[in-house]
């Protein structure tokens, strides 16, 4: 699994002109599921993400985790995180997980997040989504379970 995590002041996702999810201060997580990913990767990814100390304390140092700031989370499915651009000019997405498996793992990941976070919002799997955000910092991190 791969995730692009952006620390945000606020973020939202819109489908067909309707806002389907919005958060205040916290994390926007663009989540990609790859071939062979399982619930074990989702567990590992959320375990790492929830504990990351990427929020500023009273001294301006990044010492605080999501729970320390009572942060919110917006999760948006993003199969394009598995784009292979090594050949030609058109990306290949063959490394992305099959939609049925990816959707199940996306929903499972949301279940994990909801166990720890009071306000969780999400996009609609497979939909054409528009994401808006105010990146805080900016502070953006890429996580890949193959490297955790």
C-alpha positions in Angstrom: 0.0 0.0 0.0 1.1 3.5 -0.6 -0.1 6.8 0.9 0.6 10.4 0.3 -0.1 12.1 3.6 -0.6 15.9 3.7 -0.9 17.8 7.0 -3.8 20.1 6.4 -5.6 22.9 8.1 -8.7 21.7 6.2 -9.6 19.5 3.2 -12.6 18.3 1.4 -13.6 16.0 -1.4 -16.4 16.6 -3.9 -18.2 14.2 -6.3 -20.5 15.5 -9.0 -20.5 18.9 -7.4 -21.5 17.6 -4.0 -19.2 17.6 -1.0 -19.0 14.1 0.3 -16.3 14.6 3.0 -14.7 17.5 4.8 -12.2 17.8 7.7 -10.5 20.5 9.7 -7.0 20.2 11.0 -5.5 16.8 10.5 -4.4 14.6 7.6 -5.5 14.2 4.0 -4.5 10.6 3.1 -4.4 9.7 -0.6 -4.4 5.9 -0.4 -3.3 3.4 -3.1 -3.6 -0.4 -3.0 -1.2 -2.5 -5.0 -1.2 -6.1 -6.2 -0.7 -8.5 -3.4 -1.6 -6.0 -0.6 -3.5 -7.5 2.3 -5.0 -6.4 5.6 -1.5 -6.8 7.1 -0.3 -3.9 4.9 -3.2 -1.8 6.0 -2.5 -2.5 9.6 1.2 -1.6 9.1 0.4 1.6 7.2 -2.1 2.9 9.8 0.1 1.9 12.7 2.9 4.0 11.2 0.7 6.9 10.2 -1.2 7.3 13.5 2.0 7.5 15.4 4.0 9.9 13.1 5.0 13.0 15.0 4.5 15.5 12.3 2.5 18.2 14.1 4.1 21.1 15.7 4.2 21.5 19.5 4.2 24.8 21.4 7.8 25.4 20.4 7.3 24.9 16.7 8.9 21.4 16.7 7.3 18.5 15.0 6.8 16.4 18.1 3.1 15.7 18.2 1.1 12.8 16.7 -2.4 13.0 15.3 -4.1 12.1 18.6 -2.1 14.8 20.4 -3.8 17.5 18.3 -7.2 15.8 18.2 -6.7 15.7 14.4 -9.2 14.6 11.8 -8.6 12.4 8.7 -9.8 12.5 5.2 -9.0 9.3 3.2 -9.3 9.4 -0.6 -8.7 6.3 -2.8 -5.9 6.9 -5.3 -5.0 4.0 -7.6 -2.7 6.3 -9.6 -0.1 6.1 -6.8 0.9 2.8 -8.5 1.6 4.4 -11.9 4.5 3.0 -13.7 6.1 5.7 -15.8 9.3 3.9 -16.8 8.3 3.2 -20.4 6.9 5.7 -22.9 4.7 8.7 -22.0 1.5 7.0 -20.9 1.6 5.5 -17.3 0.7 1.9 -16.8 -1.4 1.0 -13.8 -0.9 -2.8 -13.8 0.7 -2.7 -10.4 -2.5 -1.3 -8.9 -4.7 -3.8 -7.0 -7.8 -5.2 -8.6 -10.8 -2.9 -7.9 -12.7 -5.3 -5.8 -9.7 -6.1 -3.6 -8.6 -2.5 -3.5 -12.1 -1.4 -2.4 -12.2 -4.0 0.4 -8.8 -2.8 1.7 -9.8 0.8 1.4 -12.9 0.1 3.5 -10.8 -1.9 6.0 -8.3 1.0 6.3 -11.2 3.4 7.0 -12.3 1.0 9.8 -8.8 1.1 11.3 -8.7 4.9 11.2 -12.2 5.2 12.8 -11.0 3.1 15.8 -8.5 5.9 16.7 -9.9 9.1 15.2 -13.2 10.8 16.1 -13.8 12.6 12.8 -13.1 10.6 9.7 -14.2 11.6 6.2 -13.7 9.8 2.9 -14.2 10.0 -0.8 -16.2 7.5 -2.9 -14.1 4.6 -4.2 -13.8 4.7 -8.0 -15.5 8.0 -8.4 -14.2 11.1 -10.3 -13.3 13.2 -7.2 -12.2 16.8 -6.8 -10.0 17.3 -3.7 -9.4 20.7 -2.2 -7.1 21.4 0.7 -5.0 23.9 2.6 -1.7 22.2 3.2 -0.2 23.1 6.6 3.5 23.8 6.2 3.4 22.5 3.5 4.1 19.2 5.1 3.7 16.1 2.8 5.0 12.6 3.4 5.0 9.5 1.1 4.6 6.1 2.9 5.0 2.7 1.2 4.5 -0.5 3.1 7.3 -2.1 1.1 9.6 0.3 2.9 8.2 0.3 6.4 
